Amino acid sequence: MMRPLAHGAPASAPQQDPPQQDHLPDPTDLVVLLDEQGRPAGTAPRTQVHTVDTPLHLAFSLYVVDTDGRLLLTRRAVGKKTWPGVWTNSCCGHPRPDESVQAAVRRRTAEELGLEVGGLDVVLPDFRYRAVDASGVVENEICPVHLTVVPVGTEPRPDPAEVAEHAWLDWSDVRRTAEASPFLLSPWMVLQVAQLGALAGDDLRSLATRSTGALR
């Protein structure tokens, strides 16, 4: 906090602000590259890996469902490089080298949504997809899908740089939307919803075995 100068004391010379470092990449913000068998094959900076020829890499998807069976959907911020402004599942991200997938789920859910999740269930452990954005940028991921159940009334505090808005929607309505109007959702979510629906029907909570709904 600024303190007022004592009466009559000379003001000090203005100090120059340190040079901005925002343009420098975070050296720890890396993704794990994978070979065709899903084995680690190197790393790449996350902010540079998505191109028109994106290599296969490790990611995750999270579905947050409340105890009434409603799914938390998020709309990707319009500044996102891929699928800006598109509705998608609750949270997505990339584990860093030497970080477990579930640790990455918890880290990104806290960063993007301001939520600390309780138990996590891996409901589609082998999910893999490749999709091309309208701009030509490619997603190419092995992306295990996780599920957590939270209490009714839970409200996230999204980072606006990541999430433009959010909504809670009945899982049965999500399934119908993905089938009838897939263009409204991210391509990975459309594929995931079809597979999850085949396993869970209209009650996504039925796949949860460890989710306890511990949220802040």
C-alpha positions in Angstrom: 0.0 0.0 0.0 1.3 3.5 -0.8 2.2 5.6 2.3 1.9 9.4 2.1 5.1 11.3 2.2 5.9 13.1 5.4 5.1 16.9 5.2 7.9 18.6 3.4 9.8 15.4 2.5 11.1 15.4 -1.1 9.5 13.0 -3.4 11.7 10.2 -4.7 12.4 9.9 -8.4 9.9 7.8 -10.3 11.0 4.2 -10.7 10.7 2.4 -14.0 8.6 -0.6 -14.2 10.4 -3.9 -14.8 10.2 -5.2 -18.3 7.1 -7.2 -19.0 7.6 -11.0 -19.1 4.1 -12.0 -20.3 5.4 -12.9 -23.8 7.8 -15.4 -22.4 6.4 -19.0 -22.5 6.1 -20.9 -19.2 8.9 -23.6 -19.4 6.8 -26.0 -17.3 3.7 -25.7 -19.6 4.4 -28.7 -21.6 2.3 -31.5 -23.1 3.3 -35.2 -23.3 3.7 -36.5 -26.9 2.6 -40.1 -27.5 3.5 -42.8 -30.0 0.8 -44.8 -31.8 0.7 -47.3 -28.8 0.1 -44.4 -26.4 3.6 -44.5 -24.9 5.3 -41.2 -24.0 7.5 -40.0 -26.9 8.7 -36.6 -25.9 7.2 -33.2 -24.9 6.2 -30.0 -26.6 5.1 -26.5 -25.4 1.3 -26.5 -24.9 0.9 -23.1 -26.6 2.7 -24.3 -29.7 1.6 -27.9 -30.1 -1.8 -27.3 -31.8 -1.2 -26.7 -35.6 -2.5 -28.1 -38.9 -0.3 -31.1 -38.2 -0.7 -31.6 -34.4 1.1 -34.7 -33.1 -0.6 -37.2 -30.9 -0.5 -36.1 -27.3 -2.1 -36.8 -23.9 -5.1 -34.9 -22.6 -8.2 -35.4 -20.4 -11.9 -34.6 -20.3 -13.9 -34.1 -17.2 -17.7 -34.4 -16.7 -19.0 -32.7 -13.6 -22.6 -33.9 -12.8 -24.6 -32.9 -9.8 -26.7 -35.1 -7.6 -29.8 -34.2 -9.6 -28.2 -35.7 -12.7 -27.5 -32.3 -14.4 -24.2 -31.9 -16.3 -22.1 -28.7 -16.1 -21.4 -27.5 -19.6 -19.0 -24.7 -20.4 -18.7 -22.5 -23.4 -15.1 -22.0 -24.6 -13.9 -18.4 -24.4 -13.9 -16.7 -27.8 -10.1 -16.1 -27.5 -9.4 -19.9 -27.5 -7.2 -21.1 -30.4 -9.5 -24.0 -31.2 -13.3 -24.2 -31.2 -13.7 -20.7 -29.7 -17.2 -20.0 -28.4 -18.3 -23.6 -28.6 -20.2 -25.4 -25.9 -18.3 -28.4 -24.5 -18.0 -30.7 -21.4 -17.1 -29.3 -18.0 -13.3 -29.1 -18.3 -10.5 -30.3 -20.5 -6.7 -30.1 -20.2 -3.3 -31.6 -20.6 -1.2 -33.4 -18.0 2.4 -32.1 -17.8 5.4 -34.4 -17.8 5.7 -36.3 -14.4 2.1 -35.2 -13.5 -0.6 -37.9 -13.2 -3.7 -37.5 -15.3 -5.9 -37.2 -12.2 -3.6 -34.5 -10.7 -3.9 -32.6 -13.9 -7.7 -32.9 -13.8 -7.7 -31.4 -10.3 -5.2 -28.6 -11.2 -7.1 -27.5 -14.3 -10.5 -27.7 -12.7 -9.3 -25.4 -10.0 -7.7 -23.1 -12.5 -10.5 -23.0 -15.0 -13.6 -23.4 -12.9 -12.5 -22.4 -9.4 -13.6 -25.8 -8.1 -11.9 -28.5 -6.0 -13.3 -31.8 -7.0 -13.7 -34.8 -4.7 -13.6 -38.4 -6.0 -12.8 -39.0 -9.7 -13.9 -42.0 -11.8 -12.2 -42.8 -15.1 -15.2 -43.7 -17.3 -13.7 -43.8 -20.7 -10.0 -44.7 -20.1 -9.1 -45.3 -23.8 -10.9 -42.5 -25.5 -9.0 -41.1 -28.5 -10.0 -38.7 -31.3 -8.8 -36.5 -34.0 -10.7 -33.4 -35.1 -10.1 -30.4 -37.4 -11.2 -26.9 -36.4 -12.7 -24.5 -39.0 -9.4 -22.7 -39.0 -7.6 -25.9 -39.9 -6.0 -26.4 -36.5 -6.0 -30.1 -35.5 -6.8 -31.7 -32.1 -5.1 -35.2 -31.9 -5.4 -36.7 -28.4 -5.6 -39.7 -26.3 -8.0 -38.3 -23.8 -9.3 -40.4 -20.9 -12.7 -39.2 -19.7 -13.3 -38.6 -16.0 -16.5 -38.1 -14.0 -17.2 -36.5 -10.7 -20.5 -35.9 -8.8 -21.0 -32.7 -6.9 -23.9 -31.4 -4.7 -26.8 -29.6 -6.2 -26.3 -25.9 -5.9 -22.6 -26.0 -6.7 -21.6 -23.0 -8.8 -18.2 -22.6 -10.5 -16.2 -19.4 -10.6 -14.8 -19.7 -14.1 -11.7 -18.0 -15.5 -13.1 -15.7 -18.2 -10.0 -16.3 -20.3 -11.0 -20.0 -20.5 -14.8 -20.1 -20.1 -17.2 -17.6 -21.6 -20.3 -18.9 -19.7 -21.6 -22.1 -18.2 -24.9 -23.9 -17.7 -26.3 -27.0 -15.9 -28.3 -29.2 -18.2 -30.1 -32.5 -17.7 -28.0 -35.4 -19.0 -30.9 -36.7 -21.0 -31.1 -33.3 -22.8 -27.4 -33.4 -23.4 -27.7 -36.7 -25.1 -30.5 -35.5 -27.3 -28.6 -32.4 -28.2 -25.5 -34.3 -29.1 -27.5 -36.6 -31.4 -29.8 -34.1 -33.0 -27.6 -31.0 -33.2 -23.9 -32.1 -32.9 -22.8 -28.8 -34.5 -23.7 -27.0 -31.2 -21.0 -29.0 -29.2 -17.3 -29.7 -29.5 -16.5 -32.7 -31.7 -14.9 -34.6 -28.8 -17.9 -34.1 -26.6 -20.3 -35.4 -29.2 -18.2 -38.6 -29.4 -17.9 -38.9 -25.7 -21.6 -38.4 -25.0 -22.4 -41.2 -27.4 -20.1 -43.6 -25.6 -21.1 -42.5 -22.1 -24.8 -42.8 -23.1 -24.2 -46.3 -24.3 -22.8 -47.1 -20.8 -25.0 -45.1 -18.6 -28.3 -44.4 -20.4 -30.0 -41.3 -19.1 -28.3 -41.4 -15.7 -24.7 -40.5 -15.9 -24.4 -40.7 -12.1 -24.6 -44.5 -12.4 -21.0 -44.6 -13.6 -19.7 -42.9 -10.4 -18.2 -45.2 -7.8 -15.8 -42.8 -6.0 -17.3 -39.4 -6.6 -18.2 -37.8 -3.2 -19.0 -34.3 -4.2 -16.4 -32.5 -2.0 -16.4 -29.0 -3.4 -15.6 -25.6 -2.2 
